[in-house]
């Protein structure tokens, strides 16, 4: 009988890819995934740990699953990922119920670690070496997203030095995969039926900077993906504003398969706060970037994130954010409160903001953006848009659910389909009939052939 593993993957899509690699490795060793922890021989929790709220979520999940071990001591509880890489021995001391702790560098060792674990009641912490691990196409991977979409991680680590961020200390400096290796994985994913491939990395526009002056960059990689695969939708996430070139924008404008979707984490627009964050987009550079986007891809959907409550932030800085939102009317905006992380440069700055003030500013900006998002969606009513069908709606079995080209999986809104016939993974033409703050409703007017979209 095969062994069963129950998996919880926390955090970002980059973390999810790591989870899928571990599932692939366990699959080669005879493990099968199961739906509940109660039926598992192994419980795996892949953690995020780069801000305090993620740390708390991970600890809560681990403690919840520890109760399974109380009833079934033979169950192996494995904790992996950023939380372990960051806190290591401290975690092992605080959570003796956990059998195995593996950092981000040890995910390929998960099967051997389980095999080598001496006996129930023992605890093993892998050596937390300096970050060097890099995903490659020869690693097995069990895709856990619906097979019509998948993530493709093209870099690991980050060489930016944002003062609030712990990623470089947890994941290490930038490491880029070779183009040939990325293409091999993309082609394998296409053979599984993937219709939407989302490229992820801490900073996609840094791709190739570590491969030498003549090495590939993101536009060259995208050219290869367009030429060597037939995947209908290619989406990019996490574009550092300073490195978005005209060449990249022109590629998006000129290639229907390369979605005109720009995820640009600005984090703030106040020059004072950007300097304190050690972010380079200052002195009118943000305005110049958005002018270039409007000129080259006027139909582009833009997503960004802002951090409010950063040390030293005052009312004038928040007013700058409000003015920016009103002027640029972006499709998708996430507002997050600043988290002071031990070990970061920003944690040592004076004038830390009270939590109540951070939350008040977040709510205020989110309310402003909600009105903008509702108006943007209202402008879609009556138009025909291409939609990737995800399946039965999570809200009601009476509706299907899908996403526009301007909606990324997991982070943006969705489309509710209330009329027409289609299959999961189809790319269809949909007439938008109704708009809400973050979602729209529509009816199918045509099912695209072979899943290839045509606006």
ROKE-708245 format. One record per residue (C-alpha): residue number from 0; residue in one letter; z, x, y. Coordinates in steps of 0.1 Angstrom, whole numbers, plus 5000, padded with zeros to 4 digits. Each point is the difference from the previous one (the first is absolute). Layout:
<seq->NUM, type->A, up->Z, east->X, north->Y>
...
end
This chain:
<seq->0, type->X, up->5000, east->5000, north->5000>
<seq->1, type->X, up->4991, east->5013, north->5035>
<seq->2, type->X, up->5027, east->5008, north->5025>
<seq->3, type->X, up->5003, east->4978, north->5030>
<seq->4, type->X, up->5005, east->5011, north->5036>
<seq->5, type->X, up->5009, east->4978, north->5030>
<seq->6, type->X, up->4988, east->5014, north->5034>
<seq->7, type->X, up->5011, east->4995, north->5036>
<seq->8, type->X, up->4979, east->5018, north->5026>
<seq->9, type->X, up->5014, east->5001, north->5035>
<seq->10, type->X, up->4985, east->5011, north->5032>
<seq->11, type->X, up->4964, east->5007, north->5010>
<seq->12, type->X, up->4967, east->4999, north->4982>
<seq->13, type->X, up->5001, east->5038, north->4997>
<seq->14, type->X, up->5032, east->4996, north->4979>
<seq->15, type->X, up->4983, east->4973, north->4980>
<seq->16, type->X, up->4973, east->5025, north->4989>
<seq->17, type->X, up->5028, east->5023, north->4988>
<seq->18, type->X, up->5015, east->4971, north->4980>
<seq->19, type->X, up->4966, east->4993, north->4985>
<seq->20, type->X, up->4997, east->5036, north->4989>
<seq->21, type->X, up->5034, east->4999, north->4983>
<seq->22, type->X, up->4990, east->4968, north->4983>
<seq->23, type->X, up->4968, east->5017, north->4987>
<seq->24, type->X, up->5020, east->5030, north->4987>
<seq->25, type->X, up->5025, east->4976, north->4983>
<seq->26, type->X, up->4971, east->4980, north->4986>
<seq->27, type->X, up->4987, east->5032, north->4982>
<seq->28, type->X, up->5035, east->5003, north->4985>
<seq->29, type->X, up->4999, east->4965, north->4985>
<seq->30, type->X, up->5017, east->4980, north->5028>
<seq->31, type->X, up->4989, east->4966, north->5011>
<seq->32, type->X, up->5011, east->4982, north->5032>
<seq->33, type->X, up->5021, east->4969, north->4997>
<seq->34, type->X, up->5008, east->4971, north->5024>
<seq->35, type->X, up->5038, east->5002, north->5001>
<seq->36, type->X, up->5026, east->5028, north->4998>
<seq->37, type->X, up->5018, east->4981, north->4973>
<seq->38, type->X, up->4973, east->5007, north->4975>
<seq->39, type->X, up->4995, east->5037, north->5009>
<seq->40, type->X, up->5011, east->5032, north->4983>
<seq->41, type->X, up->4993, east->5019, north->5032>
<seq->42, type->X, up->5005, east->4988, north->5036>
<seq->43, type->X, up->4981, east->5020, north->5026>
<seq->44, type->X, up->5007, east->4998, north->5038>
<seq->45, type->X, up->4977, east->5019, north->5022>
<seq->46, type->X, up->5017, east->5002, north->5034>
<seq->47, type->X, up->4992, east->5004, north->5037>
<seq->48, type->X, up->5026, east->5019, north->5020>
<seq->49, type->X, up->4986, east->5011, north->5034>
<seq->50, type->X, up->5019, east->4975, north->5021>
<seq->51, type->X, up->5035, east->4985, north->4996>
<seq->52, type->X, up->4988, east->4965, north->4992>
<seq->53, type->X, up->4979, east->5013, north->4972>
<seq->54, type->X, up->5029, east->5020, north->4987>
<seq->55, type->X, up->5022, east->4969, north->5000>
<seq->56, type->X, up->4973, east->4979, north->4982>
<seq->57, type->X, up->4996, east->5026, north->4973>
<seq->58, type->X, up->5038, east->5003, north->4994>
<seq->59, type->X, up->5004, east->4963, north->4998>
<seq->60, type->X, up->4972, east->4998, north->4975>
<seq->61, type->X, up->5014, east->5028, north->4979>
<seq->62, type->X, up->5035, east->4984, north->5000>
<seq->63, type->X, up->4985, east->4967, north->4989>
<seq->64, type->X, up->4983, east->5016, north->4971>
<seq->65, type->X, up->5031, east->5019, north->4990>
<seq->66, type->X, up->5014, east->4967, north->4989>
<seq->67, type->X, up->4974, east->4999, north->4972>
<seq->68, type->X, up->5014, east->5033, north->4987>
<seq->69, type->X, up->5035, east->4986, north->4999>
<seq->70, type->X, up->4988, east->4974, north->4975>
<seq->71, type->X, up->4976, east->5023, north->4982>
<seq->72, type->X, up->5012, east->5037, north->5002>
<seq->73, type->X, up->4970, east->5012, north->4980>
<seq->74, type->X, up->4976, east->4991, north->5029>
<seq->75, type->X, up->4988, east->5030, north->5019>
<seq->76, type->X, up->5001, east->4997, north->5038>
<seq->77, type->X, up->4976, east->5023, north->5018>
<seq->78, type->X, up->5000, east->5005, north->5038>
<seq->79, type->X, up->4971, east->5019, north->5016>
<seq->80, type->X, up->4983, east->5006, north->5034>
<seq->81, type->X, up->5009, east->5008, north->5036>
<seq->82, type->X, up->5037, east->4989, north->4997>
<seq->83, type->X, up->5006, east->5025, north->4973>
<seq->84, type->X, up->4980, east->5028, north->5017>
<seq->85, type->X, up->5021, east->4994, north->5032>
<seq->86, type->X, up->5035, east->4996, north->4985>
<seq->87, type->X, up->4998, east->5015, north->4965>
<seq->88, type->X, up->5035, east->5011, north->4988>
<seq->89, type->X, up->5017, east->4976, north->5023>
<seq->90, type->X, up->4983, east->4971, north->4983>
<seq->91, type->X, up->5009, east->5013, north->4966>
<seq->92, type->X, up->5036, east->5002, north->5010>
<seq->93, type->X, up->5001, east->4965, north->5015>
<seq->94, type->X, up->4980, east->4983, north->4973>
<seq->95, type->X, up->5012, east->5012, north->4966>
<seq->96, type->X, up->4984, east->4970, north->4983>
<seq->97, type->X, up->4966, east->5014, north->5006>
<seq->98, type->X, up->4986, east->5021, north->4970>
<seq->99, type->X, up->4972, east->5019, north->5017>
<seq->100, type->X, up->4993, east->5010, north->5036>
<seq->101, type->X, up->4965, east->5013, north->5008>
<seq->102, type->X, up->4988, east->5010, north->5034>
<seq->103, type->X, up->4965, east->4996, north->5014>
<seq->104, type->X, up->4990, east->5034, north->4984>
<seq->105, type->X, up->5010, east->4989, north->4965>
<seq->106, type->X, up->4981, east->4968, north->4994>
<seq->107, type->X, up->4977, east->5016, north->4974>
<seq->108, type->X, up->5031, east->5010, north->4980>
<seq->109, type->X, up->5013, east->4964, north->4995>
<seq->110, type->X, up->4990, east->4997, north->4963>
<seq->111, type->X, up->5014, east->5034, north->4990>
<seq->112, type->X, up->5032, east->4994, north->5019>
<seq->113, type->X, up->5006, east->4968, north->4981>
<seq->114, type->X, up->4993, east->5017, north->4967>
<seq->115, type->X, up->5023, east->5029, north->5008>
<seq->116, type->X, up->5030, east->4979, north->5013>
<seq->117, type->X, up->5028, east->5009, north->4976>
<seq->118, type->X, up->5020, east->4968, north->4995>
<seq->119, type->X, up->5011, east->4968, north->5017>
<seq->120, type->X, up->5025, east->5007, north->5027>
<seq->121, type->X, up->4985, east->5033, north->5011>
<seq->122, type->X, up->4983, east->5006, north->5033>
<seq->123, type->X, up->4970, east->5022, north->5009>
<seq->124, type->X, up->4989, east->5011, north->5035>
<seq->125, type->X, up->4967, east->5018, north->5000>
<seq->126, type->X, up->4998, east->5032, north->5021>
<seq->127, type->X, up->4989, east->4989, north->5035>
<seq->128, type->X, up->4975, east->5027, north->5008>
<seq->129, type->X, up->4981, east->5004, north->5032>
<seq->130, type->X, up->4973, east->4973, north->5003>
<seq->131, type->X, up->4967, east->5012, north->4984>
<seq->132, type->X, up->4989, east->4971, north->4978>
<seq->133, type->X, up->4966, east->4985, north->5007>
<seq->134, type->X, up->4984, east->4970, north->4983>
<seq->135, type->X, up->4969, east->5009, north->4979>
<seq->136, type->X, up->4975, east->4979, north->4981>
<seq->137, type->X, up->5009, east->5014, north->4966>
<seq->138, type->X, up->5034, east->4983, north->5002>
<seq->139, type->X, up->5002, east->4967, north->4981>
<seq->140, type->X, up->5005, east->4970, north->5023>
<seq->141, type->X, up->5008, east->4964, north->4992>
<seq->142, type->X, up->4989, east->4979, north->5029>
<seq->143, type->X, up->5026, east->4974, north->5008>
<seq->144, type->X, up->4981, east->4981, north->5028>
<seq->145, type->X, up->4975, east->4973, north->4991>
<seq->146, type->X, up->4970, east->5019, north->4986>
<seq->147, type->X, up->4977, east->4989, north->5028>
<seq->148, type->X, up->5019, east->5023, north->5024>
<seq->149, type->X, up->5017, east->5033, north->4998>
<seq->150, type->X, up->5015, east->5028, north->5021>
<seq->151, type->X, up->4986, east->5036, north->5000>
<seq->152, type->X, up->5023, east->5027, north->5012>
<seq->153, type->X, up->4980, east->5028, north->5016>
<seq->154, type->X, up->5028, east->5022, north->5014>
<seq->155, type->X, up->5036, east->5008, north->4994>
<seq->156, type->X, up->5026, east->5010, north->5026>
<seq->157, type->X, up->4996, east->5004, north->5037>
<seq->158, type->X, up->4998, east->5029, north->5025>
<seq->159, type->X, up->5007, east->4979, north->5031>
<seq->160, type->X, up->5034, east->5005, north->5016>
<seq->161, type->X, up->5010, east->4967, north->5013>
<seq->162, type->X, up->5036, east->5003, north->5011>
<seq->163, type->X, up->5013, east->4969, north->4982>
<seq->164, type->X, up->4983, east->5004, north->4967>
<seq->165, type->X, up->5013, east->5015, north->4967>
<seq->166, type->X, up->4967, east->4999, north->4981>
<seq->167, type->X, up->4992, east->5038, north->5004>
<seq->168, type->X, up->5034, east->5010, north->4987>
<seq->169, type->X, up->4998, east->4975, north->4971>
<seq->170, type->X, up->4963, east->5002, north->4990>
<seq->171, type->X, up->4992, east->5034, north->5014>
<seq->172, type->X, up->4970, east->5012, north->5021>
<seq->173, type->X, up->4965, east->4986, north->4998>
<seq->174, type->X, up->4982, east->5004, north->4967>
<seq->175, type->X, up->4964, east->4986, north->4997>
<seq->176, type->X, up->4982, east->4992, north->4968>
<seq->177, type->X, up->4965, east->5014, north->4994>
<seq->178, type->X, up->4971, east->4976, north->5007>
<seq->179, type->X, up->4987, east->5003, north->4964>
<seq->180, type->X, up->5034, east->4991, north->4986>
<seq->181, type->X, up->5004, east->4969, north->5023>
<seq->182, type->X, up->4965, east->4988, north->4991>
<seq->183, type->X, up->5008, east->5003, north->4963>
<seq->184, type->X, up->5030, east->4977, north->5004>
<seq->185, type->X, up->4981, east->4976, north->5023>
<seq->186, type->X, up->4972, east->4997, north->4974>
<seq->187, type->X, up->5026, east->4993, north->4972>
<seq->188, type->X, up->5016, east->4973, north->5022>
<seq->189, type->X, up->4966, east->4985, north->5006>
<seq->190, type->X, up->4994, east->4998, north->4963>
<seq->191, type->X, up->5032, east->4979, north->4997>
<seq->192, type->X, up->4985, east->4974, north->5024>
<seq->193, type->X, up->5014, east->5011, north->5033>
<seq->194, type->X, up->4983, east->4982, north->5029>
<seq->195, type->X, up->5023, east->5014, north->5028>
<seq->196, type->X, up->5011, east->5036, north->5000>
<seq->197, type->X, up->5027, east->5008, north->5026>
<seq->198, type->X, up->5004, east->5037, north->5009>
<seq->199, type->X, up->5036, east->5010, north->5007>
<seq->200, type->X, up->5018, east->5031, north->5012>
<seq->201, type->X, up->5027, east->5008, north->5025>
<seq->202, type->X, up->4972, east->5008, north->5025>
<seq->203, type->X, up->4965, east->4994, north->4987>
<seq->204, type->X, up->4984, east->5017, north->5031>
<seq->205, type->X, up->5017, east->5033, north->4990>
<seq->206, type->X, up->4981, east->5000, north->4967>
<seq->207, type->X, up->4985, east->5034, north->4993>
<seq->208, type->X, up->5018, east->5019, north->5028>
<seq->209, type->X, up->5017, east->5021, north->4974>
<seq->210, type->X, up->4968, east->5007, north->4981>
<seq->211, type->X, up->4986, east->5025, north->5026>
<seq->212, type->X, up->4979, east->4998, north->5031>
<seq->213, type->X, up->4968, east->4992, north->4980>
<seq->214, type->X, up->5018, east->4976, north->4977>
<seq->215, type->X, up->4993, east->4962, north->4998>
<seq->216, type->X, up->5015, east->4975, north->5024>
<seq->217, type->X, up->5004, east->4963, north->4998>
<seq->218, type->X, up->4965, east->4991, north->5011>
<seq->219, type->X, up->4985, east->5023, north->4974>
<seq->220, type->X, up->5022, east->4985, north->4973>
<seq->221, type->X, up->4990, east->4965, north->5010>
<seq->222, type->X, up->4963, east->5010, north->4999>
<seq->223, type->X, up->5005, east->5011, north->4964>
<seq->224, type->X, up->5018, east->4968, north->4991>
<seq->225, type->X, up->4972, east->4979, north->5015>
<seq->226, type->X, up->4973, east->5020, north->4982>
<seq->227, type->X, up->5017, east->5005, north->4966>
<seq->228, type->X, up->5016, east->4966, north->4995>
<seq->229, type->X, up->4989, east->4964, north->5005>
<seq->230, type->X, up->5035, east->4986, north->5008>
<seq->231, type->X, up->4993, east->4971, north->5025>
<seq->232, type->X, up->5030, east->5005, north->5023>
<seq->233, type->X, up->5014, east->5034, north->5010>
<seq->234, type->X, up->5031, east->4999, north->5022>
<seq->235, type->X, up->5020, east->5027, north->5017>
<seq->236, type->X, up->5037, east->4999, north->5009>
<seq->237, type->X, up->5020, east->5023, north->5022>
<seq->238, type->X, up->4977, east->5015, north->5026>
<seq->239, type->X, up->5017, east->5024, north->5024>
<seq->240, type->X, up->4988, east->4991, north->5035>
<seq->241, type->X, up->4993, east->5035, north->5012>
<seq->242, type->X, up->4975, east->5007, north->4972>
<seq->243, type->X, up->4979, east->4969, north->5000>
<seq->244, type->X, up->4966, east->5014, north->5007>
<seq->245, type->X, up->4968, east->4983, north->5013>
<seq->246, type->X, up->4984, east->5010, north->4967>
<seq->247, type->X, up->5026, east->4980, north->4980>
<seq->248, type->X, up->4996, east->4970, north->5023>
<seq->249, type->X, up->4962, east->5002, north->4998>
<seq->250, type->X, up->5002, east->5001, north->4962>
<seq->251, type->X, up->5021, east->4968, north->5000>
<seq->252, type->X, up->4975, east->4983, north->5024>
<seq->253, type->X, up->4970, east->5010, north->4980>
<seq->254, type->X, up->5012, east->4994, north->4964>
<seq->255, type->X, up->5007, east->4965, north->4989>
<seq->256, type->X, up->5021, east->5011, north->4970>
<seq->257, type->X, up->5023, east->5021, north->5022>
<seq->258, type->X, up->5022, east->4974, north->5015>
<seq->259, type->X, up->5004, east->4999, north->5038>
<seq->260, type->X, up->5038, east->5000, north->4996>
<seq->261, type->X, up->5020, east->5026, north->5019>
<seq->262, type->X, up->5037, east->5005, north->4991>
<seq->263, type->X, up->5012, east->5022, north->5028>
<seq->264, type->X, up->5038, east->5005, north->5001>
<seq->265, type->X, up->5005, east->5006, north->5038>
<seq->266, type->X, up->5039, east->4997, north->4998>
<seq->267, type->X, up->5002, east->4997, north->5038>
<seq->268, type->X, up->4979, east->5001, north->5032>
<seq->269, type->X, up->5026, east->5014, north->5025>
<seq->270, type->X, up->4991, east->5036, north->5007>
<seq->271, type->X, up->5037, east->5008, north->5002>
<seq->272, type->X, up->5008, east->4986, north->4966>
<seq->273, type->X, up->4969, east->5015, north->4984>
<seq->274, type->X, up->5011, east->5034, north->5012>
<seq->275, type->X, up->5035, east->4995, north->4985>
<seq->276, type->X, up->4983, east->4988, north->4968>
<seq->277, type->X, up->4979, east->5032, north->5000>
<seq->278, type->X, up->4969, east->4978, north->4999>
<seq->279, type->X, up->4969, east->5015, north->5016>
<seq->280, type->X, up->4983, east->4968, north->5012>
<seq->281, type->X, up->5010, east->5001, north->5037>
<seq->282, type->X, up->4985, east->5002, north->5034>
<seq->283, type->X, up->4974, east->4972, north->4996>
<seq->284, type->X, up->4989, east->5011, north->4966>
<seq->285, type->X, up->5009, east->4966, north->4984>
<seq->286, type->X, up->4980, east->4981, north->5027>
<seq->287, type->X, up->4970, east->5023, north->4994>
<seq->288, type->X, up->5002, east->4995, north->4963>
<seq->289, type->X, up->5000, east->4962, north->5003>
<seq->290, type->X, up->4971, east->5002, north->5025>
<seq->291, type->X, up->4980, east->5020, north->4973>
<seq->292, type->X, up->5009, east->4975, north->4973>
<seq->293, type->X, up->4988, east->4971, north->5022>
<seq->294, type->X, up->4968, east->5018, north->5008>
<seq->295, type->X, up->4991, east->5011, north->4965>
<seq->296, type->X, up->5015, east->4972, north->4978>
<seq->297, type->X, up->5005, east->4969, north->5023>
<seq->298, type->X, up->5007, east->4979, north->4969>
<seq->299, type->X, up->5027, east->5024, north->4986>
<seq->300, type->X, up->5034, east->4986, north->4989>
<seq->301, type->X, up->5028, east->5022, north->5011>
<seq->302, type->X, up->5035, east->5002, north->4986>
<seq->303, type->X, up->5029, east->5021, north->5014>
<seq->304, type->X, up->5037, east->5005, north->4998>
<seq->305, type->X, up->5025, east->5006, north->5027>
<seq->306, type->X, up->5036, east->5013, north->4999>
<seq->307, type->X, up->5024, east->4985, north->5025>
<seq->308, type->X, up->5035, east->5013, north->5009>
<seq->309, type->X, up->4991, east->5037, north->4998>
<seq->310, type->X, up->5026, east->5022, north->5017>
<seq->311, type->X, up->4995, east->4999, north->5038>
<seq->312, type->X, up->4978, east->4968, north->4999>
<seq->313, type->X, up->5006, east->4979, north->5031>
<seq->314, type->X, up->4988, east->4966, north->5012>
<seq->315, type->X, up->4970, east->5016, north->5018>
<seq->316, type->X, up->4988, east->5015, north->4966>
<seq->317, type->X, up->5002, east->4966, north->4983>
<seq->318, type->X, up->4981, east->4984, north->5029>
<seq->319, type->X, up->4972, east->5026, north->4993>
<seq->320, type->X, up->4999, east->4987, north->4964>
<seq->321, type->X, up->4998, east->4964, north->5012>
<seq->322, type->X, up->4972, east->5009, north->5024>
<seq->323, type->X, up->4981, east->5018, north->4973>
<seq->324, type->X, up->5002, east->4970, north->4976>
<seq->325, type->X, up->4988, east->4976, north->5027>
<seq->326, type->X, up->4971, east->5023, north->5010>
<seq->327, type->X, up->4987, east->5010, north->4966>
<seq->328, type->X, up->5008, east->4969, north->4979>
<seq->329, type->X, up->5000, east->5017, north->4967>
<seq->330, type->X, up->4995, east->4982, north->4967>
<seq->331, type->X, up->5031, east->5012, north->4982>
<seq->332, type->X, up->5032, east->5016, north->5014>
<seq->333, type->X, up->5032, east->5010, north->4983>
<seq->334, type->X, up->5031, east->5006, north->5020>
<seq->335, type->X, up->5028, east->5020, north->4985>
<seq->336, type->X, up->5034, east->5011, north->5013>
<seq->337, type->X, up->5007, east->5037, north->5002>
<seq->338, type->X, up->5020, east->5014, north->4971>
<seq->339, type->X, up->5020, east->5031, north->5008>
<seq->340, type->X, up->4996, east->5022, north->4969>
<seq->341, type->X, up->5023, east->5029, north->4992>
<seq->342, type->X, up->4981, east->5032, north->5001>
<seq->343, type->X, up->4973, east->4988, north->5024>
<seq->344, type->X, up->4997, east->5015, north->5035>
<seq->345, type->X, up->5002, east->4966, north->5016>
<seq->346, type->X, up->5035, east->4994, north->4985>
<seq->347, type->X, up->5013, east->5027, north->5023>
<seq->348, type->X, up->4986, east->4985, north->5032>
<seq->349, type->X, up->5023, east->4984, north->5026>
<seq->350, type->X, up->4998, east->4964, north->5012>
<seq->351, type->X, up->4999, east->4983, north->4966>
<seq->352, type->X, up->4994, east->4963, north->5004>
<seq->353, type->X, up->5024, east->4974, north->4986>
<seq->354, type->X, up->4988, east->4981, north->4970>
<seq->355, type->X, up->5002, east->4966, north->5018>
<seq->356, type->X, up->4978, east->5013, north->5028>
<seq->357, type->X, up->4974, east->5013, north->4975>
<seq->358, type->X, up->4998, east->4967, north->4982>
<seq->359, type->X, up->4998, east->4980, north->5033>
<seq->360, type->X, up->4970, east->5022, north->5010>
<seq->361, type->X, up->4984, east->4996, north->4966>
<seq->362, type->X, up->5003, east->4962, north->5001>
<seq->363, type->X, up->4986, east->4998, north->5035>
<seq->364, type->X, up->4969, east->5020, north->4992>
<seq->365, type->X, up->4994, east->4982, north->4967>
<seq->366, type->X, up->5001, east->4966, north->5018>
<seq->367, type->X, up->4974, east->5014, north->5025>
<seq->368, type->X, up->4978, east->5012, north->4971>
<seq->369, type->X, up->5003, east->4967, north->4981>
<seq->370, type->X, up->4983, east->4982, north->5028>
<seq->371, type->X, up->4973, east->5026, north->5002>
<seq->372, type->X, up->4994, east->4999, north->4962>
<seq->373, type->X, up->4998, east->4962, north->5000>
<seq->374, type->X, up->4974, east->5001, north->5028>
<seq->375, type->X, up->4980, east->5027, north->4981>
<seq->376, type->X, up->5000, east->4978, north->4969>
<seq->377, type->X, up->4991, east->4969, north->5020>
<seq->378, type->X, up->4968, east->5018, north->5012>
<seq->379, type->X, up->4989, east->5002, north->4963>
<seq->380, type->X, up->4999, east->4962, north->4995>
<seq->381, type->X, up->4965, east->4989, north->4994>
<seq->382, type->X, up->4987, east->5034, north->4991>
<seq->383, type->X, up->4989, east->5011, north->4965>
<seq->384, type->X, up->5018, east->5031, north->4987>
<seq->385, type->X, up->4998, east->5021, north->4968>
<seq->386, type->X, up->5032, east->4996, north->4979>
<seq->387, type->X, up->5012, east->5018, north->4969>
<seq->388, type->X, up->5016, east->4974, north->4977>
<seq->389, type->X, up->5035, east->5011, north->4988>
<seq->390, type->X, up->5008, east->4970, north->4978>
<seq->391, type->X, up->5023, east->4970, north->5000>
<seq->392, type->X, up->5021, east->4999, north->5032>
<seq->393, type->X, up->5036, east->5012, north->4999>
<seq->394, type->X, up->5009, east->4970, north->5021>
<seq->395, type->X, up->4985, east->4971, north->4979>
<seq->396, type->X, up->4979, east->4997, north->4969>
<seq->397, type->X, up->4978, east->4976, north->5018>
<seq->398, type->X, up->4984, east->5028, north->5021>
<seq->399, type->X, up->4982, east->5032, north->4993>
<seq->400, type->X, up->5008, east->5031, north->5021>
<seq->401, type->X, up->4978, east->5028, north->5013>
<seq->402, type->X, up->4997, east->5026, north->5028>
<seq->403, type->X, up->4975, east->5006, north->5028>
<seq->404, type->X, up->4985, east->5034, north->5006>
<seq->405, type->X, up->5025, east->5002, north->5029>
<seq->406, type->X, up->5031, east->4994, north->4977>
<seq->407, type->X, up->5014, east->5029, north->4979>
<seq->408, type->X, up->5019, east->4992, north->4968>
<seq->409, type->X, up->5037, east->4996, north->5001>
<seq->410, type->X, up->5004, east->5006, north->5038>
<seq->411, type->X, up->4978, east->4974, north->5018>
<seq->412, type->X, up->4995, east->4963, north->4998>
<seq->413, type->X, up->4978, east->4982, north->4975>
<seq->414, type->X, up->4974, east->4972, north->4997>
<seq->415, type->X, up->5008, east->4967, north->4982>
<seq->416, type->X, up->4970, east->4986, north->4983>
<seq->417, type->X, up->5001, east->4962, north->4998>
<seq->418, type->X, up->4965, east->4992, north->4988>
<seq->419, type->X, up->4974, east->5016, north->4978>
<seq->420, type->X, up->4997, east->5017, north->4966>
<seq->421, type->X, up->5003, east->5037, north->4994>
<seq->422, type->X, up->5017, east->5026, north->4977>
<seq->423, type->X, up->5027, east->5026, north->5007>
<seq->424, type->X, up->4983, east->5031, north->5014>
<seq->425, type->X, up->4970, east->4981, north->5014>
<seq->426, type->X, up->4989, east->5009, north->5036>
<seq->427, type->X, up->4989, east->4966, north->5015>
<seq->428, type->X, up->4989, east->4986, north->5033>
<seq->429, type->X, up->5027, east->4977, north->5015>
<seq->430, type->X, up->4999, east->4977, north->5030>
<seq->431, type->X, up->5033, east->5002, north->5019>
<seq->432, type->X, up->5013, east->4965, north->5007>
<seq->433, type->X, up->5036, east->5006, north->5011>
<seq->434, type->X, up->5021, east->5027, north->5015>
<seq->435, type->X, up->5037, east->5009, north->4999>
<seq->436, type->X, up->5019, east->5029, north->5015>
<seq->437, type->X, up->4992, east->5025, north->4973>
<seq->438, type->X, up->4979, east->4981, north->4975>
<seq->439, type->X, up->4968, east->4979, north->5000>
<seq->440, type->X, up->4986, east->4972, north->4979>
<seq->441, type->X, up->4964, east->4995, north->4989>
<seq->442, type->X, up->4974, east->4986, north->4976>
<seq->443, type->X, up->4975, east->5019, north->4979>
<seq->444, type->X, up->4964, east->4997, north->5011>
<seq->445, type->X, up->4985, east->5026, north->4977>
<seq->446, type->X, up->5010, east->5023, north->4971>
<seq->447, type->X, up->4986, east->5035, north->5005>
<seq->448, type->X, up->4979, east->5016, north->4972>
<seq->449, type->X, up->5016, east->5028, north->4980>
<seq->450, type->X, up->5029, east->5001, north->5025>
<seq->451, type->X, up->4980, east->5017, north->5028>
<seq->452, type->X, up->5008, east->4987, north->5034>
<seq->453, type->X, up->4975, east->4994, north->5028>
<seq->454, type->X, up->5012, east->4990, north->5034>
end
